[in-house]
Each structure stands twice: as C-alpha cells, then as structure tokens.
Amino acid sequence: MVKLAIEYENPAPTWWESGGRDLWAAIAEDPDAGSVLVDESVAESWLAQAATIPGWEGGPDYAPHPIYMKTADEGDEL
C-alpha cells in the first residue's frame, strides 16, 4: 500500500479547476481528505492520469506536483 496525498505547498489551481478535483474525488472516499491509501498499481495508474490534466507540471522543485505518492506507514489506516 502507498499513500497519495495533496501537496499543500503546490496549490496548482489550474490542475484542480481543470479536472484534478474530480479525479481526486473519484479516488478519495471523502473529497476533502488530504490523503488516501491505495495499492501501488492503482496509485501509479491514477498519477499517470493526473499528469494529463493541465497544471500538473510547474510547481517548485520541492513540490513539483499537486499530489504525491509515498510509502504508507504502519500507523496509516485503510
């Protein structure tokens, strides 16, 4: 399992307004959730689709995209 999480240091308004919000709502049980746990293959597929939405690129070096993937911690809930 991995975690997809909103990168709050990259607000990417164009991405969110161009379909990113709907894409996030499709994977998160709660559209207001800051993160979601998924299988790695699901996350990779989701990120590939997210990258096709305008505004995905162009964030700062430390937060290049509006969503990032990281390894889930043992304390993360499903």
mmCIF file of the N, C-alpha and C atoms, coordinates in Angstrom:
data_MODEL
# 
_entry.id   MODEL 
# 
loop_
_atom_site.group_PDB 
_atom_site.id 
_atom_site.type_symbol 
_atom_site.label_atom_id 
_atom_site.label_alt_id 
_atom_site.label_comp_id 
_atom_site.label_asym_id 
_atom_site.label_entity_id 
_atom_site.label_seq_id 
_atom_site.pdbx_PDB_ins_code 
_atom_site.Cartn_x 
_atom_site.Cartn_y 
_atom_site.Cartn_z 
_atom_site.occupancy 
_atom_site.B_iso_or_equiv 
_atom_site.pdbx_formal_charge 
_atom_site.auth_seq_id 
_atom_site.auth_comp_id 
_atom_site.auth_asym_id 
_atom_site.auth_atom_id 
_atom_site.pdbx_PDB_model_num 
ATOM 1   N N  . MET A 1 1  ? 0.833   -1.182 0.000   1.00 0.00 ? 1  MET A N  1 
ATOM 2   C CA . MET A 1 1  ? 0.000   0.000  0.000   1.00 0.00 ? 1  MET A CA 1 
ATOM 3   C C  . MET A 1 1  ? 0.878   1.246  0.000   1.00 0.00 ? 1  MET A C  1 
ATOM 4   N N  . VAL A 1 2  ? 0.377   2.254  -0.681  1.00 0.00 ? 2  VAL A N  1 
ATOM 5   C CA . VAL A 1 2  ? 1.036   3.557  -0.714  1.00 0.00 ? 2  VAL A CA 1 
ATOM 6   C C  . VAL A 1 2  ? 0.001   4.620  -0.391  1.00 0.00 ? 2  VAL A C  1 
ATOM 7   N N  . LYS A 1 3  ? 0.502   5.797  -0.132  1.00 0.00 ? 3  LYS A N  1 
ATOM 8   C CA . LYS A 1 3  ? -0.374  6.916  0.173   1.00 0.00 ? 3  LYS A CA 1 
ATOM 9   C C  . LYS A 1 3  ? -0.259  7.955  -0.934  1.00 0.00 ? 3  LYS A C  1 
ATOM 10  N N  . LEU A 1 4  ? -1.391  8.368  -1.470  1.00 0.00 ? 4  LEU A N  1 
ATOM 11  C CA . LEU A 1 4  ? -1.447  9.536  -2.341  1.00 0.00 ? 4  LEU A CA 1 
ATOM 12  C C  . LEU A 1 4  ? -1.883  10.685 -1.451  1.00 0.00 ? 4  LEU A C  1 
ATOM 13  N N  . ALA A 1 5  ? -1.193  11.800 -1.543  1.00 0.00 ? 5  ALA A N  1 
ATOM 14  C CA . ALA A 1 5  ? -1.500  12.919 -0.662  1.00 0.00 ? 5  ALA A CA 1 
ATOM 15  C C  . ALA A 1 5  ? -1.449  14.239 -1.424  1.00 0.00 ? 5  ALA A C  1 
ATOM 16  N N  . ILE A 1 6  ? -2.264  15.156 -0.970  1.00 0.00 ? 6  ILE A N  1 
ATOM 17  C CA . ILE A 1 6  ? -2.263  16.503 -1.542  1.00 0.00 ? 6  ILE A CA 1 
ATOM 18  C C  . ILE A 1 6  ? -0.976  17.194 -1.117  1.00 0.00 ? 6  ILE A C  1 
ATOM 19  N N  . GLU A 1 7  ? -0.314  17.821 -2.062  1.00 0.00 ? 7  GLU A N  1 
ATOM 20  C CA . GLU A 1 7  ? 0.898   18.594 -1.791  1.00 0.00 ? 7  GLU A CA 1 
ATOM 21  C C  . GLU A 1 7  ? 0.460   20.034 -1.570  1.00 0.00 ? 7  GLU A C  1 
ATOM 22  N N  . TYR A 1 8  ? 0.289   20.399 -0.316  1.00 0.00 ? 8  TYR A N  1 
ATOM 23  C CA . TYR A 1 8  ? -0.230  21.728 0.013   1.00 0.00 ? 8  TYR A CA 1 
ATOM 24  C C  . TYR A 1 8  ? 0.727   22.855 -0.344  1.00 0.00 ? 8  TYR A C  1 
ATOM 25  N N  . GLU A 1 9  ? 1.994   22.538 -0.576  1.00 0.00 ? 9  GLU A N  1 
ATOM 26  C CA . GLU A 1 9  ? 2.957   23.564 -0.968  1.00 0.00 ? 9  GLU A CA 1 
ATOM 27  C C  . GLU A 1 9  ? 2.939   23.818 -2.468  1.00 0.00 ? 9  GLU A C  1 
ATOM 28  N N  . ASN A 1 10 ? 2.077   23.099 -3.188  1.00 0.00 ? 10 ASN A N  1 
ATOM 29  C CA . ASN A 1 10 ? 1.873   23.317 -4.616  1.00 0.00 ? 10 ASN A CA 1 
ATOM 30  C C  . ASN A 1 10 ? 0.362   23.411 -4.842  1.00 0.00 ? 10 ASN A C  1 
ATOM 31  N N  . PRO A 1 11 ? -0.213  24.592 -4.719  1.00 0.00 ? 11 PRO A N  1 
ATOM 32  C CA . PRO A 1 11 ? -1.674  24.717 -4.808  1.00 0.00 ? 11 PRO A CA 1 
ATOM 33  C C  . PRO A 1 11 ? -2.246  24.387 -6.183  1.00 0.00 ? 11 PRO A C  1 
ATOM 34  N N  . ALA A 1 12 ? -1.493  24.572 -7.253  1.00 0.00 ? 12 ALA A N  1 
ATOM 35  C CA . ALA A 1 12 ? -1.874  24.192 -8.619  1.00 0.00 ? 12 ALA A CA 1 
ATOM 36  C C  . ALA A 1 12 ? -3.342  24.468 -8.946  1.00 0.00 ? 12 ALA A C  1 
ATOM 37  N N  . PRO A 1 13 ? -3.786  25.709 -8.853  1.00 0.00 ? 13 PRO A N  1 
ATOM 38  C CA . PRO A 1 13 ? -5.209  25.994 -9.113  1.00 0.00 ? 13 PRO A CA 1 
ATOM 39  C C  . PRO A 1 13 ? -5.677  25.542 -10.489 1.00 0.00 ? 13 PRO A C  1 
ATOM 40  N N  . THR A 1 14 ? -4.825  25.659 -11.493 1.00 0.00 ? 14 THR A N  1 
ATOM 41  C CA . THR A 1 14 ? -5.227  25.224 -12.838 1.00 0.00 ? 14 THR A CA 1 
ATOM 42  C C  . THR A 1 14 ? -5.526  23.734 -12.854 1.00 0.00 ? 14 THR A C  1 
ATOM 43  N N  . TRP A 1 15 ? -4.686  22.935 -12.198 1.00 0.00 ? 15 TRP A N  1 
ATOM 44  C CA . TRP A 1 15 ? -4.894  21.494 -12.168 1.00 0.00 ? 15 TRP A CA 1 
ATOM 45  C C  . TRP A 1 15 ? -6.201  21.144 -11.454 1.00 0.00 ? 15 TRP A C  1 
ATOM 46  N N  . TRP A 1 16 ? -6.421  21.735 -10.302 1.00 0.00 ? 16 TRP A N  1 
ATOM 47  C CA . TRP A 1 16 ? -7.645  21.442 -9.542  1.00 0.00 ? 16 TRP A CA 1 
ATOM 48  C C  . TRP A 1 16 ? -8.893  21.855 -10.315 1.00 0.00 ? 16 TRP A C  1 
ATOM 49  N N  . GLU A 1 17 ? -8.830  22.986 -10.987 1.00 0.00 ? 17 GLU A N  1 
ATOM 50  C CA . GLU A 1 17 ? -10.006 23.504 -11.709 1.00 0.00 ? 17 GLU A CA 1 
ATOM 51  C C  . GLU A 1 17 ? -10.207 22.830 -13.064 1.00 0.00 ? 17 GLU A C  1 
ATOM 52  N N  . SER A 1 18 ? -9.176  22.182 -13.598 1.00 0.00 ? 18 SER A N  1 
ATOM 53  C CA . SER A 1 18 ? -9.253  21.564 -14.928 1.00 0.00 ? 18 SER A CA 1 
ATOM 54  C C  . SER A 1 18 ? -9.596  20.079 -14.886 1.00 0.00 ? 18 SER A C  1 
ATOM 55  N N  . GLY A 1 19 ? -9.972  19.575 -13.748 1.00 0.00 ? 19 GLY A N  1 
ATOM 56  C CA . GLY A 1 19 ? -10.352 18.173 -13.635 1.00 0.00 ? 19 GLY A CA 1 
ATOM 57  C C  . GLY A 1 19 ? -9.689  17.446 -12.487 1.00 0.00 ? 19 GLY A C  1 
ATOM 58  N N  . GLY A 1 20 ? -8.681  18.038 -11.891 1.00 0.00 ? 20 GLY A N  1 
ATOM 59  C CA . GLY A 1 20 ? -7.999  17.399 -10.773 1.00 0.00 ? 20 GLY A CA 1 
ATOM 60  C C  . GLY A 1 20 ? -8.905  17.162 -9.579  1.00 0.00 ? 20 GLY A C  1 
ATOM 61  N N  . ARG A 1 21 ? -9.768  18.111 -9.299  1.00 0.00 ? 21 ARG A N  1 
ATOM 62  C CA . ARG A 1 21 ? -10.692 17.960 -8.170  1.00 0.00 ? 21 ARG A CA 1 
ATOM 63  C C  . ARG A 1 21 ? -11.595 16.737 -8.372  1.00 0.00 ? 21 ARG A C  1 
ATOM 64  N N  . ASP A 1 22 ? -12.118 16.575 -9.573  1.00 0.00 ? 22 ASP A N  1 
ATOM 65  C CA . ASP A 1 22 ? -12.980 15.426 -9.862  1.00 0.00 ? 22 ASP A CA 1 
ATOM 66  C C  . ASP A 1 22 ? -12.193 14.118 -9.801  1.00 0.00 ? 22 ASP A C  1 
ATOM 67  N N  . LEU A 1 23 ? -10.962 14.143 -10.294 1.00 0.00 ? 23 LEU A N  1 
ATOM 68  C CA . LEU A 1 23 ? -10.132 12.946 -10.256 1.00 0.00 ? 23 LEU A CA 1 
ATOM 69  C C  . LEU A 1 23 ? -9.830  12.567 -8.812  1.00 0.00 ? 23 LEU A C  1 
ATOM 70  N N  . TRP A 1 24 ? -9.527  13.550 -7.974  1.00 0.00 ? 24 TRP A N  1 
ATOM 71  C CA . TRP A 1 24 ? -9.257  13.292 -6.561  1.00 0.00 ? 24 TRP A CA 1 
ATOM 72  C C  . TRP A 1 24 ? -10.508 12.739 -5.872  1.00 0.00 ? 24 TRP A C  1 
ATOM 73  N N  . ALA A 1 25 ? -11.654 13.321 -6.164  1.00 0.00 ? 25 ALA A N  1 
ATOM 74  C CA . ALA A 1 25 ? -12.904 12.861 -5.557  1.00 0.00 ? 25 ALA A CA 1 
ATOM 75  C C  . ALA A 1 25 ? -13.219 11.423 -5.962  1.00 0.00 ? 25 ALA A C  1 
ATOM 76  N N  . ALA A 1 26 ? -12.763 11.011 -7.131  1.00 0.00 ? 26 ALA A N  1 
ATOM 77  C CA . ALA A 1 26 ? -13.035 9.661  -7.609  1.00 0.00 ? 26 ALA A CA 1 
ATOM 78  C C  . ALA A 1 26 ? -12.235 8.605  -6.844  1.00 0.00 ? 26 ALA A C  1 
ATOM 79  N N  . ILE A 1 27 ? -11.113 8.986  -6.256  1.00 0.00 ? 27 ILE A N  1 
ATOM 80  C CA . ILE A 1 27 ? -10.286 8.010  -5.553  1.00 0.00 ? 27 ILE A CA 1 
ATOM 81  C C  . ILE A 1 27 ? -10.389 8.136  -4.034  1.00 0.00 ? 27 ILE A C  1 
ATOM 82  N N  . ALA A 1 28 ? -10.691 9.315  -3.551  1.00 0.00 ? 28 ALA A N  1 
ATOM 83  C CA . ALA A 1 28 ? -10.783 9.536  -2.104  1.00 0.00 ? 28 ALA A CA 1 
ATOM 84  C C  . ALA A 1 28 ? -12.220 9.310  -1.640  1.00 0.00 ? 28 ALA A C  1 
ATOM 85  N N  . GLU A 1 29 ? -12.399 8.555  -0.558  1.00 0.00 ? 29 GLU A N  1 
ATOM 86  C CA . GLU A 1 29 ? -13.740 8.351  -0.028  1.00 0.00 ? 29 GLU A CA 1 
ATOM 87  C C  . GLU A 1 29 ? -14.374 9.671  0.364   1.00 0.00 ? 29 GLU A C  1 
ATOM 88  N N  . ASP A 1 30 ? -13.559 10.561 0.889   1.00 0.00 ? 30 ASP A N  1 
ATOM 89  C CA . ASP A 1 30 ? -14.005 11.902 1.270   1.00 0.00 ? 30 ASP A CA 1 
ATOM 90  C C  . ASP A 1 30 ? -13.243 12.889 0.388   1.00 0.00 ? 30 ASP A C  1 
ATOM 91  N N  . PRO A 1 31 ? -13.936 13.629 -0.480  1.00 0.00 ? 31 PRO A N  1 
ATOM 92  C CA . PRO A 1 31 ? -13.237 14.548 -1.383  1.00 0.00 ? 31 PRO A CA 1 
ATOM 93  C C  . PRO A 1 31 ? -12.401 15.602 -0.659  1.00 0.00 ? 31 PRO A C  1 
ATOM 94  N N  . ASP A 1 32 ? -12.682 15.816 0.632   1.00 0.00 ? 32 ASP A N  1 
ATOM 95  C CA . ASP A 1 32 ? -11.910 16.779 1.411   1.00 0.00 ? 32 ASP A CA 1 
ATOM 96  C C  . ASP A 1 32 ? -10.719 16.142 2.115   1.00 0.00 ? 32 ASP A C  1 
ATOM 97  N N  . ALA A 1 33 ? -10.536 14.834 1.918   1.00 0.00 ? 33 ALA A N  1 
ATOM 98  C CA . ALA A 1 33 ? -9.417  14.130 2.547   1.00 0.00 ? 33 ALA A CA 1 
ATOM 99  C C  . ALA A 1 33 ? -8.098  14.641 1.993   1.00 0.00 ? 33 ALA A C  1 
ATOM 100 N N  . GLY A 1 34 ? -7.105  14.712 2.847   1.00 0.00 ? 34 GLY A N  1 
ATOM 101 C CA . GLY A 1 34 ? -5.788  15.155 2.424   1.00 0.00 ? 34 GLY A CA 1 
ATOM 102 C C  . GLY A 1 34 ? -4.933  14.045 1.861   1.00 0.00 ? 34 GLY A C  1 
ATOM 103 N N  . SER A 1 35 ? -5.353  12.796 2.121   1.00 0.00 ? 35 SER A N  1 
ATOM 104 C CA . SER A 1 35 ? -4.596  11.652 1.611   1.00 0.00 ? 35 SER A CA 1 
ATOM 105 C C  . SER A 1 35 ? -5.509  10.441 1.511   1.00 0.00 ? 35 SER A C  1 
ATOM 106 N N  . VAL A 1 36 ? -5.022  9.435  0.776   1.00 0.00 ? 36 VAL A N  1 
ATOM 107 C CA . VAL A 1 36 ? -5.773  8.194  0.591   1.00 0.00 ? 36 VAL A CA 1 
ATOM 108 C C  . VAL A 1 36 ? -4.781  7.054  0.434   1.00 0.00 ? 36 VAL A C  1 
ATOM 109 N N  . LEU A 1 37 ? -5.107  5.883  0.998   1.00 0.00 ? 37 LEU A N  1 
ATOM 110 C CA . LEU A 1 37 ? -4.282  4.684  0.858   1.00 0.00 ? 37 LEU A CA 1 
ATOM 111 C C  . LEU A 1 37 ? -4.818  3.830  -0.275  1.00 0.00 ? 37 LEU A C  1 
ATOM 112 N N  . VAL A 1 38 ? -3.928  3.408  -1.162  1.00 0.00 ? 38 VAL A N  1 
ATOM 113 C CA . VAL A 1 38 ? -4.310  2.577  -2.305  1.00 0.00 ? 38 VAL A CA 1 
ATOM 114 C C  . VAL A 1 38 ? -3.173  1.611  -2.627  1.00 0.00 ? 38 VAL A C  1 
ATOM 115 N N  . ASP A 1 39 ? -3.478  0.605  -3.425  1.00 0.00 ? 39 ASP A N  1 
ATOM 116 C CA . ASP A 1 39 ? -2.431  -0.275 -3.931  1.00 0.00 ? 39 ASP A CA 1 
ATOM 117 C C  . ASP A 1 39 ? -1.492  0.535  -4.823  1.00 0.00 ? 39 ASP A C  1 
ATOM 118 N N  . GLU A 1 40 ? -0.244  0.137  -4.867  1.00 0.00 ? 40 GLU A N  1 
ATOM 119 C CA . GLU A 1 40 ? 0.740   0.880  -5.652  1.00 0.00 ? 40 GLU A CA 1 
ATOM 120 C C  . GLU A 1 40 ? 0.371   0.939  -7.135  1.00 0.00 ? 40 GLU A C  1 
ATOM 121 N N  . SER A 1 41 ? -0.149  -0.145 -7.680  1.00 0.00 ? 41 SER A N  1 
ATOM 122 C CA . SER A 1 41 ? -0.524  -0.146 -9.101  1.00 0.00 ? 41 SER A CA 1 
ATOM 123 C C  . SER A 1 41 ? -1.658  0.840  -9.365  1.00 0.00 ? 41 SER A C  1 
ATOM 124 N N  . VAL A 1 42 ? -2.590  0.953  -8.442  1.00 0.00 ? 42 VAL A N  1 
ATOM 125 C CA . VAL A 1 42 ? -3.684  1.928  -8.573  1.00 0.00 ? 42 VAL A CA 1 
ATOM 126 C C  . VAL A 1 42 ? -3.119  3.340  -8.518  1.00 0.00 ? 42 VAL A C  1 
ATOM 127 N N  . ALA A 1 43 ? -2.210  3.570  -7.590  1.00 0.00 ? 43 ALA A N  1 
ATOM 128 C CA . ALA A 1 43 ? -1.604  4.895  -7.458  1.00 0.00 ? 43 ALA A CA 1 
ATOM 129 C C  . ALA A 1 43 ? -0.846  5.294  -8.720  1.00 0.00 ? 43 ALA A C  1 
ATOM 130 N N  . GLU A 1 44 ? -0.088  4.365  -9.277  1.00 0.00 ? 44 GLU A N  1 
ATOM 131 C CA . GLU A 1 44 ? 0.669   4.673  -10.489 1.00 0.00 ? 44 GLU A CA 1 
ATOM 132 C C  . GLU A 1 44 ? -0.256  4.992  -11.655 1.00 0.00 ? 44 GLU A C  1 
ATOM 133 N N  . SER A 1 45 ? -1.324  4.242  -11.786 1.00 0.00 ? 45 SER A N  1 
ATOM 134 C CA . SER A 1 45 ? -2.301  4.497  -12.846 1.00 0.00 ? 45 SER A CA 1 
ATOM 135 C C  . SER A 1 45 ? -2.985  5.838  -12.625 1.00 0.00 ? 45 SER A C  1 
ATOM 136 N N  . TRP A 1 46 ? -3.349  6.123  -11.387 1.00 0.00 ? 46 TRP A N  1 
ATOM 137 C CA . TRP A 1 46 ? -4.015  7.375  -11.052 1.00 0.00 ? 46 TRP A CA 1 
ATOM 138 C C  . TRP A 1 46 ? -3.085  8.548  -11.350 1.00 0.00 ? 46 TRP A C  1 
ATOM 139 N N  . LEU A 1 47 ? -1.823  8.438  -10.949 1.00 0.00 ? 47 LEU A N  1 
ATOM 140 C CA . LEU A 1 47 ? -0.861  9.522  -11.190 1.00 0.00 ? 47 LEU A CA 1 
ATOM 141 C C  . LEU A 1 47 ? -0.625  9.744  -12.678 1.00 0.00 ? 47 LEU A C  1 
ATOM 142 N N  . ALA A 1 48 ? -0.622  8.684  -13.463 1.00 0.00 ? 48 ALA A N  1 
ATOM 143 C CA . ALA A 1 48 ? -0.465  8.823  -14.914 1.00 0.00 ? 48 ALA A CA 1 
ATOM 144 C C  . ALA A 1 48 ? -1.638  9.619  -15.487 1.00 0.00 ? 48 ALA A C  1 
ATOM 145 N N  . GLN A 1 49 ? -2.824  9.341  -15.009 1.00 0.00 ? 49 GLN A N  1 
ATOM 146 C CA . GLN A 1 49 ? -3.996  10.096 -15.471 1.00 0.00 ? 49 GLN A CA 1 
ATOM 147 C C  . GLN A 1 49 ? -3.935  11.541 -14.967 1.00 0.00 ? 49 GLN A C  1 
ATOM 148 N N  . ALA A 1 50 ? -3.519  11.723 -13.733 1.00 0.00 ? 50 ALA A N  1 
ATOM 149 C CA . ALA A 1 50 ? -3.417  13.076 -13.162 1.00 0.00 ? 50 ALA A CA 1 
ATOM 150 C C  . ALA A 1 50 ? -2.438  13.933 -13.959 1.00 0.00 ? 50 ALA A C  1 
ATOM 151 N N  . ALA A 1 51 ? -1.378  13.317 -14.447 1.00 0.00 ? 51 ALA A N  1 
ATOM 152 C CA . ALA A 1 51 ? -0.352  14.052 -15.190 1.00 0.00 ? 51 ALA A CA 1 
ATOM 153 C C  . ALA A 1 51 ? -0.849  14.570 -16.530 1.00 0.00 ? 51 ALA A C  1 
ATOM 154 N N  . THR A 1 52 ? -1.973  14.071 -17.008 1.00 0.00 ? 52 THR A N  1 
ATOM 155 C CA . THR A 1 52 ? -2.519  14.538 -18.288 1.00 0.00 ? 52 THR A CA 1 
ATOM 156 C C  . THR A 1 52 ? -3.368  15.803 -18.133 1.00 0.00 ? 52 THR A C  1 
ATOM 157 N N  . ILE A 1 53 ? -3.660  16.179 -16.914 1.00 0.00 ? 53 ILE A N  1 
ATOM 158 C CA . ILE A 1 53 ? -4.502  17.359 -16.662 1.00 0.00 ? 53 ILE A CA 1 
ATOM 159 C C  . ILE A 1 53 ? -3.627  18.610 -16.648 1.00 0.00 ? 53 ILE A C  1 
ATOM 160 N N  . PRO A 1 54 ? -4.044  19.671 -17.351 1.00 0.00 ? 54 PRO A N  1 
ATOM 161 C CA . PRO A 1 54 ? -3.258  20.909 -17.353 1.00 0.00 ? 54 PRO A CA 1 
ATOM 162 C C  . PRO A 1 54 ? -3.003  21.412 -15.932 1.00 0.00 ? 54 PRO A C  1 
ATOM 163 N N  . GLY A 1 55 ? -1.763  21.857 -15.699 1.00 0.00 ? 55 GLY A N  1 
ATOM 164 C CA . GLY A 1 55 ? -1.386  22.398 -14.406 1.00 0.00 ? 55 GLY A CA 1 
ATOM 165 C C  . GLY A 1 55 ? -0.641  21.416 -13.524 1.00 0.00 ? 55 GLY A C  1 
ATOM 166 N N  . TRP A 1 56 ? -0.472  20.164 -13.997 1.00 0.00 ? 56 TRP A N  1 
ATOM 167 C CA . TRP A 1 56 ? 0.237   19.157 -13.214 1.00 0.00 ? 56 TRP A CA 1 
ATOM 168 C C  . TRP A 1 56 ? 1.700   19.541 -13.023 1.00 0.00 ? 56 TRP A C  1 
ATOM 169 N N  . GLU A 1 57 ? 2.325   20.024 -14.063 1.00 0.00 ? 57 GLU A N  1 
ATOM 170 C CA . GLU A 1 57 ? 3.740   20.423 -14.018 1.00 0.00 ? 57 GLU A CA 1 
ATOM 171 C C  . GLU A 1 57 ? 3.864   21.883 -13.574 1.00 0.00 ? 57 GLU A C  1 
ATOM 172 N N  . GLY A 1 58 ? 5.041   22.246 -13.163 1.00 0.00 ? 58 GLY A N  1 
ATOM 173 C CA . GLY A 1 58 ? 5.319   23.662 -12.944 1.00 0.00 ? 58 GLY A CA 1 
ATOM 174 C C  . GLY A 1 58 ? 5.415   24.105 -11.505 1.00 0.00 ? 58 GLY A C  1 
ATOM 175 N N  . GLY A 1 59 ? 5.303   23.180 -10.569 1.00 0.00 ? 59 GLY A N  1 
ATOM 176 C CA . GLY A 1 59 ? 5.462   23.563 -9.169  1.00 0.00 ? 59 GLY A CA 1 
ATOM 177 C C  . GLY A 1 59 ? 6.930   23.778 -8.833  1.00 0.00 ? 59 GLY A C  1 
ATOM 178 N N  . PRO A 1 60 ? 7.202   24.226 -7.624  1.00 0.00 ? 60 PRO A N  1 
ATOM 179 C CA . PRO A 1 60 ? 8.599   24.409 -7.217  1.00 0.00 ? 60 PRO A CA 1 
ATOM 180 C C  . PRO A 1 60 ? 9.318   23.069 -7.115  1.00 0.00 ? 60 PRO A C  1 
ATOM 181 N N  . ASP A 1 61 ? 10.633  23.101 -7.086  1.00 0.00 ? 61 ASP A N  1 
ATOM 182 C CA . ASP A 1 61 ? 11.433  21.873 -7.027  1.00 0.00 ? 61 ASP A CA 1 
ATOM 183 C C  . ASP A 1 61 ? 11.044  20.982 -5.849  1.00 0.00 ? 61 ASP A C  1 
ATOM 184 N N  . TYR A 1 62 ? 10.712  21.575 -4.719  1.00 0.00 ? 62 TYR A N  1 
ATOM 185 C CA . TYR A 1 62 ? 10.388  20.797 -3.529  1.00 0.00 ? 62 TYR A CA 1 
ATOM 186 C C  . TYR A 1 62 ? 8.935   20.293 -3.527  1.00 0.00 ? 62 TYR A C  1 
ATOM 187 N N  . ALA A 1 63 ? 8.120   20.767 -4.449  1.00 0.00 ? 63 ALA A N  1 
ATOM 188 C CA . ALA A 1 63 ? 6.718   20.334 -4.553  1.00 0.00 ? 63 ALA A CA 1 
ATOM 189 C C  . ALA A 1 63 ? 6.285   20.442 -6.009  1.00 0.00 ? 63 ALA A C  1 
ATOM 190 N N  . PRO A 1 64 ? 6.818   19.578 -6.886  1.00 0.00 ? 64 PRO A N  1 
ATOM 191 C CA . PRO A 1 64 ? 6.603   19.748 -8.326  1.00 0.00 ? 64 PRO A CA 1 
ATOM 192 C C  . PRO A 1 64 ? 5.182   19.470 -8.816  1.00 0.00 ? 64 PRO A C  1 
ATOM 193 N N  . HIS A 1 65 ? 4.388   18.696 -8.054  1.00 0.00 ? 65 HIS A N  1 
ATOM 194 C CA . HIS A 1 65 ? 3.049   18.315 -8.491  1.00 0.00 ? 65 HIS A CA 1 
ATOM 195 C C  . HIS A 1 65 ? 2.041   18.531 -7.361  1.00 0.00 ? 65 HIS A C  1 
ATOM 196 N N  . PRO A 1 66 ? 0.767   18.660 -7.679  1.00 0.00 ? 66 PRO A N  1 
ATOM 197 C CA . PRO A 1 66 ? -0.236  18.895 -6.635  1.00 0.00 ? 66 PRO A CA 1 
ATOM 198 C C  . PRO A 1 66 ? -0.550  17.665 -5.776  1.00 0.00 ? 66 PRO A C  1 
ATOM 199 N N  . ILE A 1 67 ? -0.195  16.481 -6.242  1.00 0.00 ? 67 ILE A N  1 
ATOM 200 C CA . ILE A 1 67 ? -0.392  15.237 -5.491  1.00 0.00 ? 67 ILE A CA 1 
ATOM 201 C C  . ILE A 1 67 ? 0.925   14.467 -5.523  1.00 0.00 ? 67 ILE A C  1 
ATOM 202 N N  . TYR A 1 68 ? 1.260   13.821 -4.419  1.00 0.00 ? 68 TYR A N  1 
ATOM 203 C CA . TYR A 1 68 ? 2.475   13.000 -4.402  1.00 0.00 ? 68 TYR A CA 1 
ATOM 204 C C  . TYR A 1 68 ? 2.164   11.628 -3.815  1.00 0.00 ? 68 TYR A C  1 
ATOM 205 N N  . MET A 1 69 ? 3.056   10.690 -4.093  1.00 0.00 ? 69 MET A N  1 
ATOM 206 C CA . MET A 1 69 ? 2.924   9.325  -3.587  1.00 0.00 ? 69 MET A CA 1 
ATOM 207 C C  . MET A 1 69 ? 4.068   9.054  -2.630  1.00 0.00 ? 69 MET A C  1 
ATOM 208 N N  . LYS A 1 70 ? 3.736   8.375  -1.517  1.00 0.00 ? 70 LYS A N  1 
ATOM 209 C CA . LYS A 1 70 ? 4.779   7.947  -0.592  1.00 0.00 ? 70 LYS A CA 1 
ATOM 210 C C  . LYS A 1 70 ? 4.387   6.596  -0.008  1.00 0.00 ? 70 LYS A C  1 
ATOM 211 N N  . THR A 1 71 ? 5.350   5.916  0.558   1.00 0.00 ? 71 THR A N  1 
ATOM 212 C CA . THR A 1 71 ? 5.100   4.626  1.186   1.00 0.00 ? 71 THR A CA 1 
ATOM 213 C C  . THR A 1 71 ? 4.206   4.835  2.401   1.00 0.00 ? 71 THR A C  1 
ATOM 214 N N  . ALA A 1 72 ? 3.221   3.980  2.555   1.00 0.00 ? 72 ALA A N  1 
ATOM 215 C CA . ALA A 1 72 ? 2.322   4.070  3.690   1.00 0.00 ? 72 ALA A CA 1 
ATOM 216 C C  . ALA A 1 72 ? 3.053   3.667  4.957   1.00 0.00 ? 72 ALA A C  1 
ATOM 217 N N  . ASP A 1 73 ? 2.768   4.343  6.050   1.00 0.00 ? 73 ASP A N  1 
ATOM 218 C CA . ASP A 1 73 ? 3.328   3.999  7.355   1.00 0.00 ? 73 ASP A CA 1 
ATOM 219 C C  . ASP A 1 73 ? 2.479   2.920  8.005   1.00 0.00 ? 73 ASP A C  1 
ATOM 220 N N  . GLU A 1 74 ? 3.048   2.185  8.939   1.00 0.00 ? 74 GLU A N  1 
ATOM 221 C CA . GLU A 1 74 ? 2.302   1.130  9.623   1.00 0.00 ? 74 GLU A CA 1 
ATOM 222 C C  . GLU A 1 74 ? 1.072   1.683  10.333  1.00 0.00 ? 74 GLU A C  1 
ATOM 223 N N  . GLY A 1 75 ? 1.123   2.912  10.786  1.00 0.00 ? 75 GLY A N  1 
ATOM 224 C CA . GLY A 1 75 ? 0.010   3.504  11.518  1.00 0.00 ? 75 GLY A CA 1 
ATOM 225 C C  . GLY A 1 75 ? -1.104  4.041  10.622  1.00 0.00 ? 75 GLY A C  1 
ATOM 226 N N  . ASP A 1 76 ? -0.882  4.051  9.325   1.00 0.00 ? 76 ASP A N  1 
ATOM 227 C CA . ASP A 1 76 ? -1.910  4.557  8.413   1.00 0.00 ? 76 ASP A CA 1 
ATOM 228 C C  . ASP A 1 76 ? -3.095  3.607  8.399   1.00 0.00 ? 76 ASP A C  1 
ATOM 229 N N  . GLU A 1 77 ? -4.285  4.185  8.394   1.00 0.00 ? 77 GLU A N  1 
ATOM 230 C CA . GLU A 1 77 ? -5.498  3.383  8.376   1.00 0.00 ? 77 GLU A CA 1 
ATOM 231 C C  . GLU A 1 77 ? -5.967  3.151  6.950   1.00 0.00 ? 77 GLU A C  1 
ATOM 232 N N  . LEU A 1 78 ? -6.551  1.990  6.728   1.00 0.00 ? 78 LEU A N  1 
ATOM 233 C CA . LEU A 1 78 ? -7.128  1.679  5.422   1.00 0.00 ? 78 LEU A CA 1 
ATOM 234 C C  . LEU A 1 78 ? -8.465  2.350  5.268   1.00 0.00 ? 78 LEU A C  1 
# 
